[in-house]
Amino acid sequence: MESRLRLTLAMVSAFGGMASWQGAEIEPADSLMQNISSESTARASTVLKHVVISSQRSGSTWLKTMLSSHSEIQNDGEIRAPAHIQSMARFKVQTPAVQRLVNISYETSVAVDEFPDMLAEKHWRDVLEYAFEQPLSKAIKTVGFKWMLNQGISSNMDEAVKYLNDHLVKSVILDRKNHLRRAISLYHLECTQEPAHLLSDVDKSKAPEPLDIPVKYLRYSLYDSLRAEKIYLELEKKLNDVLYVPYEAMAKDPDTWMTKIYSFVGVQNQAADTGVLQKIHDGTIDELVVNWPQKRRILMQEPEFAARMVAWETDNTAYLLHDKDMQRKVQRGVSFVQTAEFPSICY
């Protein structure tokens, strides 16, 4: 059926919607898309569901790539724009969830194939329901995507937990414990023109230039990570079917962790493509941040940062992963930092 779809779309695009070409009867694209949607919805009732809950610059793209390399897994990336939702919506497939998304797009004057964060934040339930309806092949045993904390889950915590539990969704929490390195990576993503990821076959002979990250940005990002940590702890307690994955542990032994993740989401073990991406910022903090000693002195005035600074700088994975008492101490100060203090610019 899917091969017929590709032929139909190519023919219709090339010949202006002709119903036949050189004697070959072509099924109308809208009808064909509708048939595929019906078949997919029927298959979806037997397909498992999974979601990767994470924050930007925490290894979620790497994990998504490894998941997608499995022949029985369909992971469509971030909730705000699963690729096939865009294409199916453009063909006006009449399933309830996609129709709601089309209506939302019409009412808000937002293009369906853009799906900004606003759409995911306010209409996350419709995006979830549609994504879970659409396994793309009969070989797929689990369908899922990445759900970032800033795309509806943290601001709709109780509703989101209830939805995931009621729909038997397997939740993988991917948490990057080295908040300082995450802050550097986040600044690189938001405030430079450099690529967000490097493929493993790209020559990385030249180390990246040190970043002149403002102290206020570092402070914002570190507190943001501490709040995320608090949300992860709460989700881990409330979700019925959850696997907590520390990024640092997965980076140290990806094969072992992917075996655990494959088993958790309900597929057979396969060799994961663990080397498709490479780290961009793998030097010391002093090599990565301009005037780091001076900025460090300012950050060390915050008790929440001082308690972990050495572990962040040395990338002490064992300390970061196992000091639960320190996590509880840090959380006491998190709520005092107001969102209004956070910078909206990179300078």
Stockholm file with secondary structure:
# STOCKHOLM 1.0

chainA/1-347         MESRLRLTLAMVSAFGGMASWQGAEIEPADSLMQNISSESTARASTVLKHVVISSQRSGSTWLKTMLSSHSEIQNDGEIRAPAHIQSMARFKVQTPAVQRLVNISYETSVAVDEFPDMLAEKHWRDVLEYAFEQPLSKAIKTVGFKWMLNQGISSNMDEAVKYLNDHLVKSVILDRKNHLRRAISLYHLECTQEPAHLLSDVDKSKAPEPLDIPVKYLRYSLYDSLRAEKIYLELEKKLNDVLYVPYEAMAKDPDTWMTKIYSFVGVQNQAADTGVLQKIHDGTIDELVVNWPQKRRILMQEPEFAARMVAWETDNTAYLLHDKDMQRKVQRGVSFVQTAEFPSICY
#=GR chainA/1-347 SS CHHHHHHHHHHHHHTTTCSEETTEECCCHHHHHHHHHHHHHHHHTTSEEEEEEECTTSSHHHHHHHHHTSTTEEEEEETTCCHHHHHHHHTTCCCHHHHHHHHHHHHHTCCTTTCCHHHHHHSHHHHHHHHHTCCCSTTCCEEEEEEEGGGTTTTTHHHHHHHHHHTTCEEEEEECCCHHHHHHHHHHHHHCSSCSCEETTSCCCSCCCCBCCCHHHHHHHHHHHHHHHHHHHHHHHHCSSEEEEEHHHHHHCHHHHHHHHHHHHTCCCCCCCTTSEECSCCSCHHHHBTTHHHHHHHHTTSHHHHTTHHHHHHTCHHHHHHCHHHHHHHHHHHTTSCGGGSCSSCC
#=GC SS_cons         CHHHHHHHHHHHHHTTTCSEETTEECCCHHHHHHHHHHHHHHHHTTSEEEEEEECTTSSHHHHHHHHHTSTTEEEEEETTCCHHHHHHHHTTCCCHHHHHHHHHHHHHTCCTTTCCHHHHHHSHHHHHHHHHTCCCSTTCCEEEEEEEGGGTTTTTHHHHHHHHHHTTCEEEEEECCCHHHHHHHHHHHHHCSSCSCEETTSCCCSCCCCBCCCHHHHHHHHHHHHHHHHHHHHHHHHCSSEEEEEHHHHHHCHHHHHHHHHHHHTCCCCCCCTTSEECSCCSCHHHHBTTHHHHHHHHTTSHHHHTTHHHHHHTCHHHHHHCHHHHHHHHHHHTTSCGGGSCSSCC
//
